């Protein structure tokens, strides 16, 4: 069963396209690898133990994705 934090992410990610999912295994089979990675990061099984940790993890994911985006912009 998804946690309330994971459910919140599912409700807002992709305009709510994944709001109907209820299990992590459903997220893994949805075909959106970024959404799957987000749900895994927010999973208590990965030591995401609350809202503050979830916020920290999402901010880190954003920084990592921004670094990749920046590098792609500079690539020839």
Backbone bond lengths (Angstrom), bond angles and torsions (degrees), N, CA, C in turn:
res aa  C-N    CA-C-N  psi(-1)  N-CA   C-N-CA  omega(-1)  CA-C   N-CA-C  phi
1 X - - - 1.443 - - 1.534 108.87 -
2 X 1.313 116.21 135.23 1.456 120.11 177.05 1.527 110.01 -69.91
3 X 1.313 115.56 147.07 1.462 121.33 176.78 1.529 109.21 -77.88
4 X 1.320 118.08 166.17 1.460 119.64 175.53 1.531 113.02 -56.52
5 X 1.317 117.89 -35.71 1.471 121.07 178.67 1.527 109.79 -66.98
6 X 1.317 117.57 -44.13 1.459 120.74 178.25 1.530 111.07 -64.73
7 X 1.314 116.24 -38.80 1.469 119.97 178.47 1.526 110.65 -64.51
8 X 1.329 117.22 -40.08 1.459 120.95 177.58 1.530 109.95 -60.57
9 X 1.331 116.17 -45.80 1.460 120.14 178.60 1.529 110.72 -61.27
10 X 1.310 117.31 -41.22 1.469 120.95 179.62 1.526 111.76 -65.13
11 X 1.329 116.46 -34.01 1.471 119.86 179.79 1.524 112.64 -68.57
12 X 1.322 118.06 -30.88 1.464 119.40 -174.40 1.531 113.77 -104.91
13 X 1.322 117.97 -24.26 1.461 121.10 -178.80 1.525 109.51 -67.57
14 X 1.316 116.45 135.71 1.464 120.80 176.11 1.516 113.27 59.73
15 X 1.322 116.30 33.07 1.455 119.14 179.77 1.512 113.60 66.93
16 X 1.331 116.70 22.85 1.462 120.58 178.34 1.510 114.59 86.64
17 X 1.335 116.44 11.82 1.471 119.77 -178.16 1.529 113.51 -58.37
18 X 1.335 116.74 -23.19 1.464 120.22 -175.08 1.520 112.66 -112.79
19 X 1.323 117.42 14.00 1.462 121.92 -177.02 1.528 112.58 -61.63
20 X 1.302 116.84 -24.18 1.468 120.73 -177.79 1.525 113.62 -78.90
21 X 1.335 117.58 -12.18 1.462 120.21 -177.42 1.523 110.50 -74.40
22 X 1.325 115.91 142.36 1.468 120.17 -176.08 1.526 113.77 -123.93
23 X 1.324 117.06 -14.49 1.467 121.48 -177.30 1.526 109.78 -125.70
24 X 1.331 115.89 149.76 1.460 119.67 176.42 1.523 110.56 -59.93
25 X 1.319 117.47 -36.83 1.470 120.17 179.09 1.525 110.79 -62.44
26 X 1.331 118.17 -33.26 1.467 121.27 175.57 1.532 109.78 -63.85
27 X 1.317 115.97 -41.01 1.465 120.99 179.99 1.524 110.73 -64.46
28 X 1.315 116.04 -38.40 1.461 120.74 -179.16 1.519 111.89 -68.62
29 X 1.316 117.16 -23.54 1.463 121.86 -178.56 1.529 113.38 -100.01
30 X 1.347 117.79 6.57 1.468 120.32 -172.38 1.526 113.57 -80.01
31 X 1.336 117.90 -15.34 1.462 120.71 178.33 1.514 114.61 91.24
32 X 1.325 118.49 -0.20 1.465 122.40 178.40 1.518 107.49 -112.13
33 X 1.316 116.29 100.34 1.464 119.94 -173.77 1.527 113.10 -67.57
34 X 1.311 117.88 -29.76 1.464 119.64 177.32 1.535 109.97 -68.94
35 X 1.315 117.09 -43.24 1.464 120.77 176.09 1.524 110.37 -61.39
36 X 1.320 116.63 -42.65 1.462 120.46 178.24 1.525 110.77 -60.30
37 X 1.326 116.99 -45.20 1.465 120.51 179.02 1.528 110.79 -61.14
38 X 1.326 116.92 -42.00 1.455 120.70 178.20 1.525 110.75 -60.53
39 X 1.318 116.79 -47.42 1.460 120.37 -179.32 1.528 111.33 -63.86
40 X 1.299 117.37 -37.45 1.467 119.83 176.69 1.520 110.68 -64.52
41 X 1.321 117.20 -42.59 1.465 120.73 179.27 1.521 111.78 -63.36
42 X 1.311 117.28 -30.03 1.461 121.52 -178.23 1.529 113.15 -89.86
43 X 1.315 116.88 2.46 1.456 121.91 -176.22 1.532 111.99 -81.38
44 X 1.327 117.69 134.23 1.463 120.11 176.90 1.529 112.63 -59.63
45 X 1.321 117.26 -27.48 1.464 120.94 176.56 1.515 112.90 -64.32
46 X 1.326 115.84 -17.72 1.472 122.39 175.51 1.527 110.19 -104.41
47 X 1.315 115.91 22.16 1.473 123.53 176.63 1.525 114.13 68.67
48 X 1.305 117.81 25.53 1.466 120.04 171.73 1.524 106.04 -86.41
49 X 1.328 115.18 99.05 1.459 120.49 -168.07 1.526 114.96 -101.42
50 X 1.318 117.75 13.36 1.451 118.44 177.36 1.509 112.85 165.54
51 X 1.323 114.59 -176.19 1.450 121.43 -174.50 1.527 113.08 -63.22
52 X 1.307 118.00 -42.68 1.472 120.27 -179.67 1.523 111.10 -63.00
53 X 1.320 116.79 -43.47 1.469 119.89 178.44 1.523 110.26 -65.75
54 X 1.323 117.69 -38.95 1.466 120.96 177.69 1.523 110.23 -61.73
55 X 1.327 116.75 -44.43 1.463 120.05 177.90 1.521 111.08 -60.32
56 X 1.329 116.27 -44.54 1.466 120.36 179.77 1.525 110.86 -60.76
57 X 1.305 116.84 -43.96 1.465 120.69 -178.27 1.531 112.16 -66.20
58 X 1.322 116.37 -41.31 1.467 119.36 178.95 1.527 109.90 -65.82
59 X 1.326 117.47 -42.06 1.473 119.65 177.44 1.519 110.76 -60.12
60 X 1.342 117.33 -40.14 1.460 120.57 178.74 1.522 110.93 -65.87
61 X 1.327 117.10 -40.91 1.466 119.99 177.37 1.528 110.44 -60.93
62 X 1.319 116.68 -41.28 1.470 120.75 179.21 1.524 109.91 -63.17
63 X 1.333 117.30 -44.47 1.475 120.10 178.26 1.528 110.94 -60.71
64 X 1.315 116.56 -43.51 1.465 120.25 -179.81 1.532 111.26 -63.53
65 X 1.317 116.40 -44.34 1.470 120.01 179.00 1.527 111.27 -66.71
66 X 1.320 117.22 -37.00 1.464 120.49 177.93 1.524 110.41 -64.74
67 X 1.330 117.72 -39.05 1.463 121.00 177.68 1.529 111.03 -62.35
68 X 1.319 116.73 -41.24 1.464 120.57 177.20 1.519 110.24 -65.86
69 X 1.320 117.01 -43.89 1.464 121.08 178.65 1.534 110.65 -60.39
70 X 1.311 116.41 -44.75 1.463 120.63 178.95 1.527 111.13 -60.87
71 X 1.308 116.96 -43.26 1.461 120.73 179.46 1.528 111.19 -64.53
72 X 1.311 117.00 -39.03 1.456 120.37 178.81 1.532 111.25 -66.06
73 X 1.325 116.59 -36.20 1.454 120.40 177.80 1.520 111.40 -63.06
74 X 1.328 116.85 -32.91 1.469 121.23 -178.67 1.521 112.84 -86.97
75 X 1.315 117.59 -13.61 1.454 121.62 -177.72 1.517 110.71 -71.30
76 X 1.296 114.90 149.30 1.471 120.38 178.27 1.501 111.29 -100.40
